[in-house]
Amino acid sequence: MPDKEAIDEGLKYVNNDACYPAIIVVGQLLTTLKSGQYDLDNTSVILPQTGGGCRATNYVAIAQKAFQDAGFPQIPVLSLSSGNKSDFSFTFALFENLIISIIYGDLLMRVLYRTRPYEKFRGAAQILFAKWSLRCRQDILDGGSRNFRRNIYGIVQDFDNLEMDERQLKPRVGIVGEILVKYHPVANNHLVAMLEDEGAEVVVPDLLDFFLYAAYDDKVCYDLLAGTLVNKLKSGLFIKAVEFYRRHLRRALEKSNRFTTPFKIEQIADLAARIVSLNACVSTIRRASDAGLNVIDTAPGYEDGYSEQIVGEAIKGARERLFVIDKIDRLAEPVAPQIDASLQRLQLDHTDAFVFHGLSSMDIYHNLTQPGGGFDQLRGCMTTGKTRLRGISSHNPDVLRAAITAGLCDIVMFPIGPFVDQRYIDDILPLVKASGVGTICFKTFGAGKLLGDTTGYNQPMQLRPRGKISSGGAEETEAVLPRLSVRECLHYTMTIDPDVALLGLSFPNEQDQAFAAACAFAPLTRVELEDIRHRALAARKDKGPCWWNPDPDA
């Protein structure tokens, strides 16, 4: 419908002190009702109510008055709310259709905005968008889950294969604000189109995150304020249900060469909280450095750059004693701007090494090895003095083998520990050593799965960003399930003998256990290694996927 027509219609019937989104919503409804396309004696309108301080809570009353004044008193306005006053009941089919529809919309928005600024043939991304919008809409009408998984993978694959000018570098501009203004072109005066015309790539948060954040509020209200346990549990189930449907989107995007996966709401909440202060984190690193640790590893994606900021503060005055490794997270994007941004957060002019982070796809590896690709760009940064060494971190033995035999790495980072794919130990480690490449190995403790009763590191468990687990600084408590000791895990890795065992030591108690084990090290016999490896199978059982292995569920 014409933008001005809807806005003018809203202004006729909504008081000027109402928010702009309310004027637009009511104006669009009235324009639609006046279009002649509907039997007005058999039409109802459903509007969501947030139930909070936002005026969206009052949209139902505003719309009812507008309909009355416009001559449509017979049209009921129903409230769709998660609260007790909803006029409309949530059925499973309605819930499923709503979630799937939002996932479709979020994915289409994500891939369109990522590709359209760089398309080689103008309009190609929009054609793909129109094709998949129509197909998804029809499948929703035929039944929400119809072809859902196939459509998700099809959308990602089609936009992955869209021809783009990857040499362009455009600034990314995020759009934030009131929910309607953020997403609706009429409400934001076609802001996305304007920014793209000015040479920007637009980034807009997923709509689904709005609902997940609202649900997560119930947990925060119960934990910190006066919320009820019932609401916390109900919202927790809602979040799990949403993530169940969103799993296909995550898996499809993880396999993509050009798109990133959305954060989970728990990760976003952790980034917002940052309960452990900067000073405490800096003190922990300096404590480890004073004890003799001399390798430190960080990445832009760790706490959204906060980790780099912590490292930068912690190594002041001790830079010459530490080997600093940073990572390149966005493998499909130009390397130099990412390195510049990391160095700025680190407050350094160079690192000892930059590595491509999580390079576990052969397709992405081949893209990086093309002339002018990521490896060539990283070498250019070495030439200009921004880093001394280059390499990769990987969870794929095939990628590691290819990169090592091609002579593209000075260092490699990969898993070594009691529960890792045996190819890392039997094939990759000997190959790396024979090639004269440095080995920095992680997952000695299996991300904590080998040490505690749950998916974490000792007890009590606290979820940390990127799915990692920490003791939270608490002392060890009695375990019930099978587990290994810190000493057994560390002695296992030290016997296998990579150049560096990279351990996640976030708190003093974790440091002290590792230091004591290292001081008591004696190489294990073949029988002892086999015993620890066998018991690691039991210690890992029922503790979630081990993402560092080619088969995470093995």
FINUKE-195680 format. One record per residue (C-alpha): y, x, z. Coordinates in steps of 0.02 Angstrom, whole numbers, padded with zeros to 5 digits, always signed. Layout:
YXZ ...
***
This chain:
+00000+00000+00000 +00179+00061-00025 +00233+00163+00127 +00406+00085+00142 +00340-00092+00129 +00225-00069+00279 +00360+00016+00383 +00490-00117+00341 +00367-00254+00385 +00335-00174+00554 +00520-00156+00589 +00542-00343+00564 +00422-00392+00701 +00412-00244+00822 +00553-00202+00940 +00642-00039+00903 +00600+00032+01074 +00415+00032+01027 +00340+00196+00966 +00340+00234+00781 +00149+00224+00766 +00154+00047+00837 +00280-00004+00703 +00170+00069+00566 +00007-00007+00632 +00079-00182+00648 +00169-00164+00481 +00009-00115+00391 -00085-00261+00469 +00048-00386+00420 +00061-00318+00243 -00126-00331+00225 -00132-00508+00293 +00007-00560+00171 -00083-00482+00022 -00182-00641-00016 -00349-00551-00009 -00410-00634+00151 -00448-00809+00214 -00326-00812+00358 -00418-00952+00447 -00573-00844+00455 -00497-00674+00494 -00493-00575+00656 -00410-00409+00696 -00488-00279+00811 -00377-00146+00890 -00432-00005+01007 -00350+00012+01177 -00339+00180+01262 -00313+00108+01436 -00192+00246+01483 -00005+00269+01491 +00013+00278+01301 +00088+00126+01219 -00072+00110+01119 -00132+00015+01272 -00007-00120+01225 -00043-00129+01038 -00146-00287+01061 -00002-00381+01145 +00125-00312+01021 +00017-00366+00873 -00014-00539+00947 +00173-00571+00964 +00206-00503+00788 +00072-00616+00713 +00145-00766+00805 +00321-00729+00741 +00259-00696+00564 +00171-00866+00553 -00008-00811+00587 -00040-00884+00762 -00220-00927+00716 -00273-00745+00694 -00348-00674+00854 -00319-00492+00901 -00471-00424+00992 -00472-00272+01105 -00597-00134+01072 -00603-00031+01232 -00725+00068+01336 -00653-00018+01490 -00698-00182+01572 -00571-00288+01477 -00638-00263+01302 -00649-00421+01197 -00780-00341+01087 -00951-00278+01139 -01018-00109+01088 -01188-00128+01007 -01294+00022+00961 -01268-00011+00776 -01080-00019+00798 -01079+00141+00901 -01186+00232+00772 -01078+00175+00627 -00919+00226+00717 -00982+00400+00761 -01055+00433+00589 -00896+00371+00506 -00789+00487+00610 -00904+00634+00576 -00891+00601+00390 -00702+00593+00403 -00688+00751+00507 -00799+00849+00389 -00711+00789+00231 -00542+00831+00308 -00603+01002+00362 -00675+01054+00193 -00533+00978+00090 -00393+01063+00187 -00487+01229+00186 -00516+01231-00003 -00374+01135-00086 -00240+01270-00062 -00351+01399-00148 -00436+01298-00286 -00438+01381-00457 -00426+01215-00549 -00294+01099-00480 -00366+00934-00422 -00546+00995-00412 -00554+00981-00221 -00478+00807-00225 -00609+00750-00353 -00748+00810-00239 -00664+00725-00091 -00653+00559-00185 -00835+00572-00241 -00901+00601-00066 -00783+00475+00016 -00850+00339-00097 -01031+00388-00069 -01013+00399+00121 -00920+00233+00128 -01058+00147+00031 -01194+00221+00140 -01102+00160+00295 -01099-00015+00223 -01284-00004+00181 -01327+00061+00355 -01243+00196+00458 -01381+00326+00461 -01431+00301+00280 -01430+00471+00194 -01323+00540+00337 -01404+00712+00349 -01417+00731+00160 -01234+00684+00138 -01175+00810+00269 -01268+00953+00187 -01215+00894+00014 -01030+00892+00060 -01036+01068+00131 -01135+01134-00017 -01019+01057-00147 -00862+01124-00064 -00946+01292-00033 -00975+01305-00220 -00799+01251-00268 -00713+01390-00365 -00574+01465-00260 -00453+01610-00276 -00514+01708-00125 -00382+01842-00153 -00242+01729-00094 -00182+01743+00084 -00088+01591+00148 -00020+01557+00321 -00119+01431+00423 -00015+01292+00498 -00087+01177+00631 -00035+00995+00648 -00037+00925+00824 +00039+00771+00904 +00014+00585+00927 -00150+00530+00852 -00087+00417+00712 +00055+00534+00664 -00068+00679+00661 -00191+00601+00540 -00103+00467+00438 +00003+00521+00287 +00116+00370+00303 +00148+00405+00487 +00185+00591+00463 +00282+00570+00300 +00148+00661+00199 +00164+00819+00302 +00002+00897+00238 +00055+00882+00057 +00226+00955+00097 +00152+01105+00188 +00027+01139+00050 +00166+01129-00080 +00260+01259+00021 +00111+01377+00014 +00019+01345+00178 -00159+01305+00226 -00160+01158+00347 -00275+01147+00498 -00295+00981+00589 -00408+00954+00742 -00559+00842+00722 -00531+00659+00766 -00696+00659+00860 -00625+00787+00982 -00497+00656+01038 -00638+00543+01099 -00736+00688+01174 -00583+00746+01270 -00557+00570+01337 -00739+00564+01393 -00729+00736+01472 -00582+00674+01575 -00705+00572+01679 -00795+00733+01729 -00631+00816+01778 -00574+00661+01873 -00736+00659+01973 -00739+00848+02004 -00556+00870+02049 -00478+00700+02084 -00540+00527+02133 -00652+00482+01987 -00821+00400+02008 -00991+00479+01981 -01043+00330+01874 -00902+00360+01751 -00940+00546+01747 -01124+00513+01707 -01082+00381+01576 -00960+00496+01489 -01083+00639+01497 -01211+00531+01406 -01078+00485+01277 -01040+00669+01245 -01225+00709+01225 -01248+00563+01105 -01101+00619+00999 -01164+00798+00992 -01335+00733+00943 -01260+00654+00788 -01145+00803+00758 -01290+00927+00758 -01314+00907+00570 -01131+00948+00540 -01146+01104+00649 -01302+01167+00563 -01230+01137+00390 -01068+01227+00432 -01161+01372+00513 -01248+01404+00347 -01084+01395+00252 -00999+01544+00175 -00823+01479+00202 -00813+01349+00341 -00815+01364+00530 -00903+01252+00656 -00807+01148+00784 -00803+01199+00967 -00896+01092+01091 -00786+01002+01216 -00855+01107+01359 -00798+01265+01269 -00625+01194+01239 -00614+01143+01422 -00664+01317+01476 -00530+01394+01367 -00402+01276+01442 -00456+01312+01620 -00470+01501+01626 -00506+01486+01810 -00537+01673+01828 -00364+01753+01824 -00311+01892+01707 -00292+02011+01854 -00468+01975+01916 -00541+02006+01743 -00442+02167+01723 -00501+02227+01895 -00682+02194+01848 -00669+02301+01691 -00581+02442+01783 -00715+02438+01918 -00848+02463+01783 -00747+02603+01701 -00725+02691+01867 -00914+02683+01890 -00940+02776+01726 -00962+02641+01594 -00877+02700+01435 -00911+02568+01299 -00819+02401+01295 -00844+02263+01168 -00733+02114+01128 -00695+01991+00988 -00557+01868+00937 -00676+01722+00962 -00712+01768+01143 -00599+01651+01240 -00491+01627+01085 -00413+01800+01098 -00402+01802+01288 -00543+01931+01297 -00444+02050+01188 -00291+02025+01297 -00395+02066+01452 -00468+02222+01373 -00297+02280+01316 -00228+02268+01492 -00383+02344+01574 -00390+02503+01470 -00209+02553+01495 -00212+02728+01567 -00398+02749+01529 -00404+02734+01339 -00470+02911+01313 -00622+02874+01423 -00675+02715+01332 -00756+02678+01164 -00677+02513+01110 -00768+02399+00988 -00687+02243+00915 -00753+02119+00789 -00705+02030+00630 -00751+01848+00659 -00700+01759+00499 -00814+01836+00370 -00746+01740+00219 -00565+01788+00249 -00463+01947+00217 -00503+02085+00341 -00336+02175+00367 -00239+02026+00441 -00381+01994+00565 -00381+02176+00619 -00191+02177+00637 -00197+02022+00746 -00334+02096+00857 -00241+02261+00877 -00086+02165+00928 -00181+02072+01064 -00263+02235+01120 -00094+02323+01119 -00175+02467+01024 -00139+02554+00861 -00325+02580+00826 -00500+02547+00894 -00652+02658+00890 -00746+02530+00786 -00727+02362+00701 -00885+02269+00653 -00920+02110+00557 -00970+01985+00691 -01132+01885+00680 -01171+01941+00501 -01341+01857+00492 -01341+01777+00319 -01397+01875+00166 -01281+01771+00056 -01130+01814+00162 -01186+01996+00168 -01193+02003-00023 -01018+01926-00032 -00950+02060+00084 -01027+02200-00020 -00943+02147-00182 -00809+02263-00254 -00650+02227-00158 -00750+02128-00030 -00753+02141+00158 -00836+02312+00171 -00712+02388+00050 -00568+02307+00144 -00635+02375+00310 -00647+02549+00235 -00465+02530+00184 -00420+02495+00365 -00512+02654+00415 -00410+02751+00288 -00248+02686+00363 -00303+02736+00538 -00332+02563+00613 -00512+02603+00660 -00626+02754+00658 -00793+02674+00621 -00863+02518+00538 -01022+02417+00558 -01100+02248+00588 -01174+02144+00728 -01321+02040+00670 -01462+01926+00724 -01559+01953+00563 -01674+02104+00534 -01661+02083+00345 -01471+02095+00348 -01479+02246+00462 -01602+02334+00348 -01497+02299+00193 -01336+02361+00273 -01416+02519+00342 -01505+02570+00183 -01344+02539+00084 -01252+02662+00196 -01119+02535+00243 -01123+02559+00432 -01075+02692+00557 -01138+02583+00700 -01246+02427+00709 -01261+02299+00848 -01422+02201+00868 -01540+02132+01003 -01654+02244+01105 -01740+02179+01262 -01901+02106+01330 -01883+01946+01227 -01825+01988+01052 -01906+01978+00881 -02019+02131+00878 -01950+02186+00709 -01790+02241+00796 -01891+02366+00897 -02030+02417+00777 -01934+02418+00612 -01745+02417+00633 -01720+02539+00777 -01822+02681+00697 -01735+02652+00530 -01563+02659+00610 -01602+02818+00706 -01672+02902+00550 -01511+02856+00459 -01400+02935+00590 -01315+02769+00629 -01263+02725+00806 -01357+02586+00896 -01270+02469+01018 -01393+02338+01077 -01372+02175+01171 -01481+02038+01247 -01565+02150+01376 -01566+02000+01493 -01595+01872+01354 -01422+01796+01385 -01477+01772+01566 -01631+01668+01521 -01750+01802+01585 -01667+01815+01757 -01641+01639+01822 -01715+01467+01843 -01608+01387+01708 -01523+01447+01550 -01416+01569+01647 -01400+01730+01742 -01460+01709+01922 -01401+01564+02031 -01293+01459+02037 -01269+01441+01851 -01100+01416+01770 -01078+01376+01585 -00962+01497+01496 -00888+01495+01319 -00998+01521+01168 -01148+01452+01263 -01162+01606+01374 -01208+01595+01557 -01149+01695+01708 -01191+01703+01892 -01010+01658+01925 -01006+01802+02048 -01127+01718+02168 -01263+01817+02253 -01443+01799+02200 -01542+01651+02269 -01727+01618+02274 -01801+01573+02105 -01943+01453+02075 -01979+01473+01890 -02053+01634+01816 -01925+01770+01790 -01897+01956+01773 -01787+02068+01878 -01628+02155+01822 -01719+02320+01847 -01867+02271+01738 -01756+02210+01596 -01641+02360+01599 -01782+02486+01615 -01867+02403+01467 -01714+02424+01356 -01680+02601+01418 -01860+02649+01379 -01844+02581+01202 -01690+02695+01198 -01546+02629+01093 -01388+02735+01103 -01300+02600+01206 -01367+02454+01307 -01224+02329+01302 -01234+02222+01459 -01133+02068+01505 -01069+02118+01679 -00937+01990+01723 -00931+02004+01912 -00951+02142+02042 -01120+02080+02101 -01186+02086+01923 -01118+02262+01901 -01196+02323+02062 -01370+02262+02016 -01360+02345+01845 -01290+02508+01916 -01429+02518+02045 -01561+02487+01911 -01488+02619+01796 -01484+02749+01935 -01667+02716+01974 -01723+02727+01791 -01887+02808+01744 -01965+02779+01571 -02097+02643+01571 -02273+02670+01510 -02342+02574+01361 -02442+02464+01481 -02285+02426+01583 -02187+02382+01427 -02322+02263+01370 -02331+02181+01542 -02144+02150+01546 -02146+02083+01368 -02289+01964+01413 -02201+01900+01569 -02041+01877+01471 -02129+01743+01369 -02152+01640+01527 -01977+01680+01593 -01897+01619+01432 -01998+01458+01419 -01902+01292+01418 -01732+01375+01428 -01661+01326+01260 -01651+01417+01093 -01640+01606+01084 -01512+01616+00945 -01527+01804+00925 -01701+01788+00849 -01733+01731+00669 -01835+01587+00743 -01726+01531+00891 -01856+01409+00958 -02004+01528+00957 
***
